[in-house]
Amino acid sequence: MIEAPTPTNEKERQEAVDSYKILDSLPESIYDDITSLMSRVCDAPISLAGLIDKDRHWLKSHHGIDFNESPRNISFCGHAIVSKEEIFIVEDARKDERFFDNPLVTDFGVVGYAGVPFVDKDGFVLGTLCVFDLKPMILSEDQKESLKSMARQVMYLFERHIREVKLEETSAELKNKNTELEQYAGILSHDIKTPINHIVGFIEIIEDEIASTISDDMLDYFNNVKSSSLELKKYIDGLLKYYTNNKLLKYEPESFKVKDILANMDKIASRDKNTTLELPNTDATIHTNKAALTQILLNLISNAIKYGNKKHTRIKIDFYKSDTNNHFIVSDNGIGIAPENQKSIFELFGKVDDECGKGTGVGLATISKLVANLGGTIGVESELGKGSKFTVILPRRF
């Protein structure tokens, strides 16, 4: 018997095999379907899809035998991966000096073999899709082409598998980073807001104690420090809200009347005597994350009130259903947003200059993040001096 030779690039080839993270994975029906099909197409009792590992031939799928690995040195596939042939065929192993005394031949009665190597995008040969027969292997051209075609399909499945693994790893990494950011936001909120509150408190005490003995310029300095401290506190509050808003998504979607959630909006708007909120006359029921939707609408209405520059702020909410989505439109008669700024306002710190000077560039980014996590979209139409119209589109659940 001639043992399966070792490829000249074995170290790199083995690294390629390991990189696919297939070795020792559980059986999957999609691979078993392929080996079963190849057994029937090639009229052979045994069909295998396997990888050549360091010292073994490991089988991702095996049809016609009940073991999932064998020693590499006796494997026919170990010869196939160094053959440089598109399909490696041993017509009669009993007459082949490489295999006539191979245990697979003498102990298991193998006579014929045909294997197509799995070649990855970098040219490394990972293993084979093969068939064994107990009689000489005579394949038609159609059978050979079928075997080659299915080998390409197995290689495609390997590629898909590693993409899914990498996606899961990336998702897990992002989840961990998001958790770290949430924890950091909490620490930031506590560790920075506390000294800021102390600064503001001390300044107020100083102002009360010595206001009558210092110059107006010095009082202005104190007021500027206090204003800057309060502004920094607003940013920190906004960041905390941005990085922790995903907690709202822990609530399961539920069915509720649109008018019930809008009633809460009316309560918020009615607190400002210079604000009028017009609500839609609807009896519609929707199914979504109620807590998240409430936060989205509350933020939009609060923004409309905050940036209202008219004697009387008018806000209107419209709602309708399309075939696939729920549409909420929040319109106001506020300061409006310039066309060149209408995309950036949904980005973190995408603040634009405004005459009110009240924005931190966090609020709309928080809303946008929530909407995206619900599978929806948010957009704006606006004209400076005339107001804005925000449209939130969320997928219908029924």
Phi, psi and omega in degrees: 000136174259120182292155179300125181289162179262128178300151180294336180254036188304319182300312180291322179297317180295322177298323178294318178301312182297327185295337181280348177053041179260326184308132177065018173284163183287157176300149177225137186298330183295326176284320179297326177297323182290314180293324177296317179297316181295328176297319181286316182298318183268001179053047181234139185288340185233134175219135185227147170234111187214169179245144175271108181266185186310308182225022181211159170256103184265136187254118173288326177216141178220127178241123177099354174225165185244020175237157185244011171197159178210163181301138181295324188294339179257001186284137172296324183293333176297329174284323184297324186287346177252003187285337185063016178262147179296322174220124183263118185239130170247106186293314180217101184297336181294338182253009183251123184299337179285336191231351191301328179251019177291137180306329178295332179273311185286326185260331185246357174078018178293135178240305183251151181213143170215128181221139177248121182293147169272117181246124182277180186295341179264003177090004179278138180266119188267324185180209183210158161255123188220164174229145175240148177227158177266009175222169181307142183272107176238110182248142174283168178298323178297319179294319178298315180296322178297318180295318179294320180296316180290330176296321177295324178294321178296318179297322176298319179295322176299315180297319179295320180300314183290327175297318179294320178298314180296323178295318178295319179295318178295319179297317179295320179295317179296321179297317179296317180295322179294322177297318178298319179296320179297317180296318179296321179298320178295317178296315179302316182300316184284312189285336180259322181297324182298309177294330177296317177299322179294319179300312180299318180297317180296319180298318179295323178295315180299317179301318181293323186281319189238012183304325184280350185250357181244165184285164177297324178299318180294322177298322177298321178299315180298317181295323178294319177298317180295317180296317179296321179295317179293325178295318178297322178297323177297318179297316181296318177300319180295317179297317179300317180295319181298315186275352179245003184292341179296342178298333178295334184283352179290340178284136181287148174303146180216163178265136180201161178283135178301321183296334180291317180288328179288335177298325177293324178296321181297323179296320180294312183294326184291347178289340178257113186294343180262016182238136174240130179246122178258125184250153180286150175268093184220146175245020185291149173247136177234167180231106179199187178282105187295319182296317181292317180297320177301315180296319180299310182293321178299318179296319181294319180290319178299320178296318180299322179289317182299320185259017176288124181242012177261166178300323178229124180275126179244125180236137180231133175248127174245153178215140170203161177252137168256187182299326186238351188222160168256133185243124173244128180238123180246115182246149177217171178248036186277207189289338182080170183228133180296145182307320183290348181254359190286345174268319186291339184295341180268001178264150179300127184065023177278050182285142175244155179295137178214159184289342180278327182064031186256353188272152175246350182078020182244324188303307182290331175295323178295315178299313182300320179295318178297314180300315180297320179292339175271002179083017184247191179224158175224139179218168182222143168237131186205155176221129182306132177084347184245339178126182184224155176228113178260131180244120178251123181244119180240141182295140175285141179263345175200000000 
